[in-house]
Amino acid sequence: MPSFIDRLIGKQPKSADLAKDRLKLVLVNDRTDLTQINLEHLKDDIIRVISKHVEIDPAAVCISVAQDGREQRLVANIPLKPVTRKKRNRARA
């Protein structure tokens, strides 16, 4: 997968690298039997549950299935929104 820096400076990935990444994705999906629709439902569920506990940016959430050798992993990249702390107005007696 092209890195953020490569995309930022406009460096285009080679078509062979893109084809290899697509093939990996197809193989992972075949082995896990997880369709794109199921992955989207899973993403929605994860967003709903995590949002109950912390404030996140739902539009920036990325859920994917990755392969590490013969092992598949569910990878979640969930950006948290910064916490703004309220200043306490302390009254002095």
C-alpha positions in Angstrom: 0.0 0.0 0.0 1.3 3.4 -0.8 2.4 5.4 2.2 0.8 8.7 3.3 4.1 10.6 2.4 4.1 9.0 -1.1 0.6 10.1 -1.7 1.2 13.6 -0.3 4.1 14.2 -2.7 2.3 12.7 -5.6 4.4 9.6 -6.1 2.3 7.1 -7.9 2.6 3.4 -7.0 3.6 0.9 -9.7 0.8 -1.0 -11.3 2.4 -4.3 -10.3 2.4 -3.2 -6.6 -1.3 -2.2 -6.9 -2.1 -5.6 -8.5 -0.2 -7.4 -5.7 -2.2 -5.5 -3.0 -5.5 -6.3 -4.7 -4.6 -10.0 -5.0 -3.7 -10.0 -1.3 -7.1 -8.5 -0.5 -8.9 -11.0 -2.6 -7.0 -13.9 -1.0 -7.7 -12.6 2.5 -11.4 -12.2 1.8 -11.6 -15.7 0.3 -9.9 -17.2 3.4 -12.0 -15.3 6.0 -15.2 -15.6 4.1 -15.9 -11.9 5.1 -17.7 -10.0 2.4 -17.3 -6.3 1.9 -20.9 -5.9 3.1 -20.2 -7.9 6.3 -17.1 -5.8 6.8 -19.1 -2.6 6.5 -21.7 -3.9 9.0 -18.9 -4.8 11.4 -17.4 -1.3 11.0 -20.8 0.3 11.8 -21.1 -1.9 14.9 -17.6 -1.1 16.1 -18.2 2.6 15.6 -21.4 2.4 17.5 -19.9 0.6 20.5 -16.7 2.6 20.8 -18.7 5.9 20.4 -20.5 5.0 23.7 -17.1 5.3 25.6 -14.9 7.8 23.7 -15.5 10.5 21.1 -14.2 9.4 17.7 -14.3 10.6 14.1 -16.6 8.1 12.4 -15.8 9.3 8.9 -12.1 8.6 9.4 -12.5 5.0 10.8 -10.8 2.4 8.6 -11.4 -1.3 9.2 -9.6 -3.9 7.1 -8.5 -7.5 7.1 -4.8 -8.1 6.8 -2.8 -11.3 6.3 0.4 -12.1 8.2 1.6 -15.4 6.8 -1.3 -17.8 7.2 -2.9 -15.7 9.9 -5.6 -13.1 9.2 -6.1 -10.0 11.4 -8.9 -7.5 11.7 -7.2 -4.1 11.7 -9.0 -1.1 13.0 -7.7 2.4 12.7 -10.0 4.6 14.8 -8.9 8.2 15.2 -9.9 9.7 18.5 -11.2 13.3 18.7 -9.1 15.5 21.0 -10.6 16.0 24.5 -11.3 19.6 25.4 -11.1 20.2 29.1 -13.3 22.8 30.6 -11.7 25.3 32.9 -13.0 25.2 36.4 -14.2 28.4 37.8 -13.1 28.1 41.4 -14.8 30.4 43.8 -12.8 31.5 46.7 -14.4 32.0 50.1 
